[in-house]
Amino acid sequence: MELPLVVGVDGSDSSLQAVDWAVDGAARHGLPLRLVYASLWERYEGRRPSFGTDRPAEEVMGEHIVASAAERARLRDPEVKVSGEVLPDDAVSALLREGHDASALVTGSRGRSELGGLLLGSVGLTVAARATCPVVVVRGSERNRQGAFGRVVVGVGEAAEDVGAVRFALREAEARGCVLEAVRAWRSPAHDHADHPLLADDDGRTYEERASAILDEALRDLVRGRVEVEARAAEGPAHKVLLSASAGADLLVVGALRPHGHFGLQLGRVAHALLHHSECPVAVVPERT
């Protein structure tokens, strides 16, 4: 049985964008779609008595939000199997638990209760940092969200650490029938040879060649001609290189190390910057060490 795409919904415009993105993704991959609304209404409103007919307002609102999102999904693609549930839990805990039986978790970039000035809602950030399955935060312009560019970009760190991210990006590019662009950023410690331009040039070539070798290693056993691949070694800080690439991408994929046995927040500087500033949806793929 295929694991569903799970979407966190809360009625915000951002979560509705996530629903639209997830419907299209479920259709491409032939997956069911599961919509989840989570709230601790029982803690704040109390459990309703077994003999009573009144229901907590938050629970009723949650059911309405899920039903509305499900109807939106069915109208967007009637072929996608949709289910939904209201869970009496905080959003982060509920989504992390759902992630154990999901092909991926999908969230919007900002929740209903988030302050407008925040770059990324706390739920999306925490889930991306702790989930055991891939997490997609749907952000960026409509053109990027709708797949207008025909390009999936994957950031490649050390090859041995980013196998999961490359595989995820490859599957996405294959399902979309688009180009896979694999990017490895590199930097030369130019200050070491500031008075010797020739030595600096030699260092630059060395670092660029190493970046190209890492790209070759990361792609060698995974691509096999299934999609058109562009490998690019680019000079500059990784987060700036990838943010620039996001402007012309439909999806940006990065890995996030999850050390074995460590359950705290695990989100590096690069992934953190992309989740806040990317111009297209971002997928964070956990990599076990």
C-alpha positions in Angstrom: 0.0 0.0 0.0 1.3 3.4 -1.0 1.8 5.8 1.9 -0.2 9.0 1.6 0.9 12.6 1.2 -0.1 14.2 4.4 -1.1 17.9 4.4 -1.5 20.1 7.5 -4.5 22.4 7.1 -5.7 25.2 9.2 -7.9 27.3 6.9 -5.2 29.9 6.0 -4.4 30.9 2.5 -1.0 29.3 2.9 -2.4 25.9 3.9 -4.8 26.0 0.9 -1.8 26.6 -1.4 -0.2 23.5 0.3 -3.4 21.5 -0.5 -3.3 22.5 -4.2 0.4 21.6 -4.4 -0.2 18.3 -2.6 -3.1 17.3 -4.9 -1.0 17.8 -7.9 1.8 15.8 -6.3 -0.5 13.0 -5.3 -1.8 12.8 -8.8 1.7 12.7 -10.3 2.8 9.9 -8.0 -0.5 8.0 -7.8 -0.7 8.5 -4.0 -3.7 9.1 -1.7 -4.0 12.5 0.0 -4.6 12.8 3.8 -5.7 16.2 5.3 -5.0 16.8 9.0 -6.2 19.6 11.2 -4.8 19.5 14.8 -5.8 21.5 17.8 -5.7 21.1 21.6 -9.3 22.1 22.0 -9.9 19.4 24.7 -7.3 21.1 26.9 -8.9 24.6 26.6 -12.6 23.7 26.2 -12.7 20.5 28.2 -14.1 17.1 27.1 -17.7 17.2 26.2 -19.9 15.0 28.5 -21.1 11.8 27.1 -24.7 12.9 27.7 -24.4 16.3 26.1 -25.0 17.4 22.6 -22.9 20.6 22.5 -19.5 20.2 20.7 -16.4 22.3 21.2 -16.3 25.2 18.8 -12.7 24.4 17.8 -13.6 20.9 16.9 -16.5 22.0 14.8 -14.3 24.6 13.1 -11.6 22.0 12.5 -14.1 19.6 10.8 -15.3 22.5 8.6 -11.8 23.3 7.6 -11.0 19.7 6.7 -14.2 19.3 4.8 -13.6 22.5 2.8 -10.0 21.5 2.0 -11.2 18.0 0.9 -13.8 19.6 -1.4 -11.1 21.9 -2.8 -8.9 18.9 -3.4 -11.6 16.9 -5.1 -12.5 19.8 -7.4 -8.9 20.2 -8.4 -8.5 16.5 -9.2 -11.4 14.1 -8.8 -9.1 11.1 -9.4 -7.1 11.6 -6.2 -8.3 9.7 -3.2 -8.8 12.1 -0.3 -9.4 11.6 3.4 -9.2 13.9 6.4 -9.2 13.9 10.2 -9.4 16.4 13.1 -6.9 15.5 15.8 -6.9 16.7 19.4 -3.2 17.5 19.6 -0.8 20.3 18.9 0.0 20.8 15.2 3.7 19.9 15.5 3.2 16.7 17.5 0.3 15.6 15.2 2.2 16.1 12.0 5.4 14.4 13.3 3.3 11.4 14.3 1.6 11.4 10.9 4.9 11.5 9.2 5.8 8.0 10.4 3.2 6.7 7.9 3.5 9.2 5.2 5.4 9.4 1.9 5.9 13.1 2.8 4.5 15.9 4.9 3.3 19.1 3.2 2.7 22.4 5.0 2.1 26.0 4.1 4.7 28.7 4.8 2.6 30.5 7.4 -0.2 29.4 9.6 -3.5 30.9 10.5 -2.3 32.1 13.8 1.2 33.2 12.7 2.2 36.9 12.8 2.3 38.4 9.3 5.9 39.5 9.7 7.3 36.0 10.2 9.2 34.5 7.3 8.1 31.0 8.0 5.6 29.7 10.5 6.9 27.9 13.6 5.0 24.8 12.7 6.5 24.3 9.3 10.0 25.1 10.6 9.8 22.7 13.5 8.3 19.9 11.5 11.0 20.3 8.8 13.6 20.1 11.5 12.3 16.9 13.2 10.3 14.8 10.8 11.5 11.3 9.9 10.0 11.6 6.3 10.5 14.3 3.7 8.8 17.7 4.4 7.7 20.1 1.7 7.1 23.7 2.7 5.0 25.3 -0.1 6.1 28.8 -0.7 7.1 31.1 -3.5 5.1 32.6 -6.4 2.2 31.0 -8.2 4.4 30.3 -11.2 6.9 28.4 -9.1 4.2 26.5 -7.2 2.4 25.5 -10.4 5.6 24.1 -12.1 6.0 26.7 -14.8 9.8 26.3 -15.1 10.2 22.6 -15.7 13.1 22.3 -13.3 13.8 20.6 -10.0 16.9 21.7 -8.2 18.8 19.6 -5.6 21.5 21.0 -3.4 24.3 18.4 -3.1 26.5 18.5 0.0 28.9 15.7 0.7 27.8 13.0 -1.7 27.6 10.3 1.0 25.3 12.4 3.1 22.8 13.5 0.4 21.7 10.3 -1.3 18.2 10.6 0.0 17.8 14.2 -1.2 19.1 13.3 -4.7 16.8 10.3 -4.9 13.8 12.3 -3.9 14.7 15.1 -6.4 15.1 12.4 -9.1 11.7 10.9 -8.5 10.1 14.4 -8.6 11.9 15.3 -11.8 10.9 12.0 -13.4 7.2 12.3 -12.3 7.1 15.9 -13.6 9.0 15.1 -16.8 11.4 18.0 -16.2 15.0 18.8 -15.9 17.0 17.8 -12.7 19.6 20.4 -11.8 22.1 19.2 -9.3 24.1 22.1 -7.7 27.2 21.9 -5.5 28.5 25.2 -4.1 32.2 25.7 -3.5 34.4 28.5 -2.1 38.1 29.1 -2.3 39.9 30.5 0.7 41.2 33.4 -1.4 42.5 35.2 1.6 45.2 32.6 2.1 46.8 33.8 -1.2 45.6 37.3 -1.5 49.2 38.5 -2.5 49.6 35.6 -5.0 46.9 35.6 -7.7 48.3 32.6 -9.5 48.1 30.5 -6.3 44.6 31.8 -5.7 43.6 30.7 -9.2 45.1 27.3 -8.7 43.2 26.9 -5.4 40.0 28.0 -7.1 40.4 25.3 -9.8 41.1 22.7 -7.1 38.0 23.5 -5.2 35.9 23.6 -8.3 37.2 20.2 -9.5 36.5 18.7 -6.1 32.9 20.1 -6.2 32.5 18.6 -9.7 33.8 15.2 -8.4 31.3 15.2 -5.6 28.5 15.9 -8.1 29.6 13.0 -10.3 29.7 10.7 -7.3 26.3 11.7 -6.1 24.7 11.2 -9.5 26.6 8.3 -10.8 24.5 5.4 -9.4 21.2 7.2 -9.2 20.3 8.9 -12.5 20.9 6.3 -15.2 19.5 8.4 -18.0 16.0 8.6 -16.5 15.8 12.4 -16.7 17.7 15.2 -18.2 20.4 16.1 -15.7 22.4 19.3 -15.4 25.2 19.2 -12.9 26.6 22.6 -11.9 29.5 23.5 -9.5 28.9 27.1 -8.5 31.2 29.4 -6.5 29.7 31.1 -3.5 28.0 30.4 -0.2 25.7 27.4 -0.5 22.5 29.2 0.7 23.1 32.1 -1.7 23.7 29.8 -4.7 20.6 27.8 -4.0 18.4 30.8 -3.3 19.4 32.2 -6.7 18.5 28.9 -8.3 15.1 28.8 -6.6 13.9 31.8 -8.7 13.7 29.5 -11.8 12.7 26.3 -10.1 9.5 24.4 -9.4 11.0 22.6 -6.4 14.2 23.0 -4.4 15.4 19.8 -2.5 18.0 19.7 0.2 19.1 17.0 2.7 19.0 17.4 6.5 21.2 15.2 8.7 19.4 13.2 11.4 22.1 11.7 13.6 21.0 8.3 14.9 19.4 8.4 18.2 19.2 12.2 18.3 15.6 13.6 18.4 16.2 17.4 18.8 16.1 20.1 16.1 18.2 19.1 13.2 18.3 21.7 10.5 21.4 23.2 9.1 22.1 26.8 8.2 21.5 26.2 4.5 18.1 24.5 4.9 17.1 27.1 7.4 17.8 29.9 5.0 16.0 28.2 2.1 12.9 27.6 4.2 12.7 31.3 5.1 13.7 32.9 1.7 13.3 30.4 -1.2 11.3 31.6 -4.2 9.8 28.1 -4.8 8.6 25.2 -2.6 11.3 23.5 -0.6 11.6 19.8 0.2 13.8 18.9 3.2 14.8 15.2 3.1 16.1 13.6 6.3 19.5 11.8 5.9 20.3 9.3 8.7 23.9 9.0 9.9 
